[in-house]
Amino acid sequence: DWSALLQTRKTEILDRGTVLHERFRQVEWADDDDPTAEQLRQARRTVERDLGRTITDATWAEANSAFSVAMNLPQIQDTFLPTTHVAAKGDLDVRNEFPVLTRDDQGRVVRGRLDRLVLRREGGDVVEAWVMDHKSGSTTLDDSAFQTRIDHYTPQLEAYAKVVQERWGLPQTKVHCVLIFFERGEVVEVPRSAESSP
């Protein structure tokens, strides 16, 4: 039955994506210690709670393997190092799963969690921010389809960036929007729209 096969495949993709998302949530910096066995068990419990069901050992193992491969890709690994933000760890504040509530340009409510927010401080004040969103898949897209995918994610990322910009009183030029296509091994800084200036 094709419908059953498709549903199984959708479930596997959702499960895998949720595991990957949770593993990235655990990362502050790429050069930090690996999570302990207990932290990994807790991550799996979190994934299963979020999904409302258990996941297979095979899905867990495969997603963790994909995570390890991604974190060893140079462009991905570099994104998770303080040098990317031209600062020392002590001057950076990482906030994974940062809650966001705002309205988009059409007045629609945008509610979600920003995958990764990195704030750079000088003398205790936030002076620059990186709004980062993790994306899985996209490995087989040609350049045109990949750009379409980037364009699809841009409005949400822009809405998140406006929240950060307003929250810390930053100029638009100091809030960077970044899409991390971790399986593709590409990091894309998305240009800010002209309308987003405060």
C-alpha positions in Angstrom: 0.0 0.0 0.0 1.6 3.2 -1.2 -0.2 5.5 1.2 1.1 3.4 4.2 4.7 3.6 2.7 4.4 7.3 2.3 3.1 7.8 5.8 5.9 5.7 7.2 8.5 7.7 5.3 7.0 11.0 6.5 7.1 9.7 10.1 10.8 8.7 9.6 11.7 12.2 8.2 9.9 13.9 11.1 11.5 11.7 13.7 15.0 12.2 12.2 14.5 16.0 11.9 13.3 16.3 15.5 16.4 14.3 16.7 18.7 16.5 14.6 17.0 19.7 16.0 17.4 18.5 19.6 21.1 17.6 19.1 21.8 21.1 17.7 19.9 22.6 20.6 22.5 21.0 22.9 25.4 22.7 21.1 26.8 25.9 22.5 30.2 25.8 20.7 31.7 23.1 18.5 34.8 23.0 20.6 32.9 22.2 23.8 32.9 18.7 25.3 30.6 16.1 23.8 27.3 15.5 25.7 27.4 12.8 28.3 25.5 9.5 28.0 22.9 10.9 30.4 22.5 14.1 28.4 22.0 12.0 25.3 19.4 9.9 27.1 17.6 13.1 28.2 17.8 14.4 24.6 16.0 11.2 23.4 13.4 11.6 26.0 12.8 15.2 25.0 12.4 14.1 21.3 10.0 11.4 22.2 8.0 13.7 24.4 7.8 16.3 21.7 6.7 13.7 19.1 4.3 12.0 21.5 5.7 8.6 20.7 8.9 6.5 20.9 11.4 6.5 18.1 13.3 3.5 16.9 16.9 2.8 17.9 17.8 2.9 14.2 16.3 6.4 13.7 18.1 7.6 16.8 21.4 6.2 15.6 21.1 7.4 12.0 20.1 10.9 13.1 23.0 11.1 15.5 25.4 9.9 12.8 24.1 12.6 10.5 24.6 15.2 13.2 28.2 14.1 13.7 28.9 14.2 10.0 27.3 17.7 9.8 29.4 19.0 12.7 32.5 17.9 11.0 31.8 19.8 7.8 34.1 22.8 7.8 31.5 25.5 7.1 29.1 24.1 9.7 31.7 23.6 12.3 33.1 27.1 11.8 29.6 28.5 12.4 29.6 27.0 15.9 33.0 28.6 16.8 33.4 32.0 18.5 35.8 33.1 15.8 32.9 33.3 13.4 31.6 36.2 15.6 35.0 37.8 15.9 34.9 37.6 19.7 35.9 35.5 22.7 33.5 33.1 24.3 33.2 35.4 27.3 31.8 38.2 25.1 29.2 36.0 23.5 25.9 34.8 24.8 24.3 31.8 23.1 20.5 31.3 23.4 19.2 28.2 21.8 15.4 27.9 21.3 14.9 31.6 22.0 11.1 32.3 22.2 9.7 34.7 19.6 6.3 36.4 19.4 5.7 39.1 16.8 3.7 40.0 13.7 4.9 39.8 10.1 4.6 42.5 7.4 1.0 41.3 6.8 0.1 41.6 10.4 -0.1 37.9 11.0 1.1 36.6 14.4 4.5 34.8 14.2 5.1 32.6 17.1 8.0 30.2 17.4 11.4 29.5 18.7 14.6 30.8 17.2 17.0 27.9 16.8 20.1 29.8 17.8 20.7 33.4 18.8 24.2 34.6 19.4 24.6 38.0 21.1 28.0 39.8 21.1 28.6 42.1 24.0 31.0 45.0 24.6 31.2 46.3 28.1 28.0 44.4 29.0 25.9 45.9 26.2 24.7 43.8 23.3 26.2 45.3 20.2 25.6 42.6 17.5 23.4 39.6 17.0 23.2 36.5 14.8 19.7 35.0 14.2 20.4 31.4 13.1 18.0 28.8 11.9 18.9 25.1 11.3 17.6 23.3 8.3 17.8 19.7 7.3 17.5 18.2 3.9 18.0 20.2 0.7 21.0 18.0 -0.2 19.8 17.2 -3.7 18.5 20.6 -4.8 20.0 22.4 -7.7 21.0 26.1 -7.3 17.7 27.4 -8.5 15.6 25.1 -6.2 18.0 25.9 -3.3 17.5 29.6 -3.8 13.7 29.0 -3.8 14.1 27.2 -0.4 16.1 30.1 1.0 13.5 32.6 -0.2 10.8 30.5 1.5 12.5 30.7 4.9 13.6 34.4 4.6 10.3 36.0 5.9 10.3 34.0 9.1 13.9 34.7 9.7 13.4 38.4 9.0 10.5 38.5 11.5 12.7 36.9 14.2 15.5 39.4 13.4 13.1 42.3 13.9 12.3 41.0 17.4 16.0 40.8 18.3 16.7 44.2 16.8 13.9 45.8 18.8 14.6 43.9 22.0 18.2 45.0 22.2 17.9 48.3 20.3 20.3 47.3 17.6 20.7 48.8 14.1 19.6 46.6 11.3 23.2 46.2 10.1 24.1 44.6 13.4 21.5 41.8 13.3 22.5 39.1 10.9 20.2 36.4 9.5 21.8 33.0 8.9 20.4 29.8 7.6 22.4 26.7 8.4 21.8 23.9 5.9 23.7 21.4 8.0 23.3 18.3 5.8 24.2 20.3 2.7 27.2 21.7 4.5 26.2 25.3 3.6 25.7 28.4 5.7 23.9 31.3 4.0 23.7 34.8 5.4 20.4 36.2 4.2 20.4 39.9 3.3 18.1 42.0 5.5 15.2 43.7 3.7 15.2 47.5 3.5 11.8 47.7 5.3 13.2 46.1 8.5 14.9 49.3 9.8 13.4 50.5 13.1 
